[in-house]
């Protein structure tokens, strides 16, 4: 390979980058990049019908593979397996399930999904932890012990299917409320505590020979506090964090991939300079870079500003991933993609994770003879329509001969929900009032905000809170509510049935609270 070809091997591009440079045939002729990012979903098309986002079709992915001069290392955050019908939340269920078999099967499902679409490398799982209430994201626990135990199984499950796994987002989300998609985030732990929490979980993943770690646009000031141009460096740009800490001190031998190089958390207005700095810091794979950055990296290697050893290190680490995938495909020791297995595993994880967090007044199980009329208050983040999740619950109650209706504003004018006399007129019409929540946090004056306000005025003897997202909702917004269900999954046809079965005592709640209080108990 020429020097330019070696550099481009570290580039993972999107369909947008390919189409803005002439389309697959012309692009790969000029830019023999090492990999491509694949995203399913509705493509964002320009006036000529070309994809200008990250999503494309399976057919276009295969077209790109055809025109690439070398085998592409294709990665994805997630894909569906053809024939799959159940989707209940994946790893979000694990915080409630805490079941090692579920964790392994989740990884196995992810591997099957990737193999079904010919994807070599999944950008998951996320092994972040939830220490800050506004930064829940994909974290399943606040305990490094729980997180490490479960995600070792997920990584093993993925890689047993011959697919490269990634753990992210180094140095770790979950201690500070700023979302790195919008602005630079932070991990604010003292370094000794970071090593006992995030450092511990990463070292546990390395024991499973995880192929890749994703760094993100987050600072760790307790390790790298050298201010550059007035700012603390994020891991994306920090040699101390990427090379000194991750590769050397923690001993990671796999490939380091950046988070997407377009996020608000690292954007300076110069994509080429950002890509170059990420490579200099120690990133081996550059996610969504401008291909023009390869010329600048080549220039800096030739003039000695970037040592050739930096590129050699990247190529060696990428080579390990390629060898793992190549040998897996040759031996084909993994299972064939199986949509029925995926459906059952997703169903089981969701069912195991549903948690009866509180039943302090014995409202559950509901008495079918006394529960004839149910109000479902739809407190989902939507554009104003009743959410599909609440509609599915209505159908489940009605299938039992129970009258049920879902309302979003309760009144035509939401601001009236703060008056007790008006609330009383509503609740006297119903035997049970179920508040159906699906928000990670509540924006001021949003509809969920008003309905959560209203929820405190309803009679506790007939009120049930059901939450699908952040485990902090119970303590933050409903500290005095005696009946609270933490779903730990996505709302779907399957989970609506699971919930109603448990509300009436047909089946038991088997999940547990996602939060352990680890950080606070330790002190």
HELIX and SHEET records of a PDB file:
HELIX    1   1 UNK A    3  UNK A    8  1                                   6    
HELIX    2   2 UNK A   15  UNK A   19  1                                   5    
HELIX    3   3 UNK A   24  UNK A   30  1                                   7    
HELIX    4   4 UNK A   58  UNK A   67  1                                  10    
HELIX    5   5 UNK A   90  UNK A   93  5                                   4    
HELIX    6   6 UNK A   94  UNK A   97  1                                   4    
HELIX    7   7 UNK A  100  UNK A  116  1                                  17    
HELIX    8   8 UNK A  144  UNK A  159  1                                  16    
HELIX    9   9 UNK A  191  UNK A  194  1                                   4    
HELIX   10  10 UNK A  195  UNK A  199  3                                   5    
HELIX   11  11 UNK A  200  UNK A  206  1                                   7    
HELIX   12  12 UNK A  239  UNK A  239  1                                   1    
HELIX   13  13 UNK A  240  UNK A  249  3                                  10    
HELIX   14  14 UNK A  271  UNK A  281  1                                  11    
HELIX   15  15 UNK A  293  UNK A  302  1                                  10    
HELIX   16  16 UNK A  308  UNK A  331  1                                  24    
HELIX   17  17 UNK A  339  UNK A  353  1                                  15    
HELIX   18  18 UNK A  388  UNK A  398  1                                  11    
HELIX   19  19 UNK A  414  UNK A  418  5                                   5    
HELIX   20  20 UNK A  420  UNK A  427  1                                   8    
HELIX   21  21 UNK A  447  UNK A  455  1                                   9    
HELIX   22  22 UNK A  460  UNK A  462  5                                   3    
HELIX   23  23 UNK A  473  UNK A  476  1                                   4    
HELIX   24  24 UNK A  493  UNK A  503  1                                  11    
HELIX   25  25 UNK A  518  UNK A  522  1                                   5    
SHEET    1   A 5 UNK A 121  UNK A 122  0                                        
SHEET    2   A 5 UNK A  73  UNK A  76  1                                        
SHEET    3   A 5 UNK A  35  UNK A  37  1                                        
SHEET    4   A 5 UNK A  11  UNK A  13  1                                        
SHEET    5   A 5 UNK A 286  UNK A 287  1                                        
SHEET    1   B 3 UNK A 166  UNK A 170  0                                        
SHEET    2   B 3 UNK A 212  UNK A 215  1                                        
SHEET    3   B 3 UNK A 255  UNK A 258  1                                        
SHEET    1   C 2 UNK A 185  UNK A 186  0                                        
SHEET    2   C 2 UNK A 218  UNK A 219  1                                        
SHEET    1   D 2 UNK A 227  UNK A 228  0                                        
SHEET    2   D 2 UNK A 231  UNK A 232 -1                                        
SHEET    1   E 6 UNK A 355  UNK A 359  0                                        
SHEET    2   E 6 UNK A 483  UNK A 486 -1                                        
SHEET    3   E 6 UNK A 463  UNK A 467  1                                        
SHEET    4   E 6 UNK A 432  UNK A 438  1                                        
SHEET    5   E 6 UNK A 373  UNK A 380  1                                        
SHEET    6   E 6 UNK A 403  UNK A 407  1                                        
END                                                                             
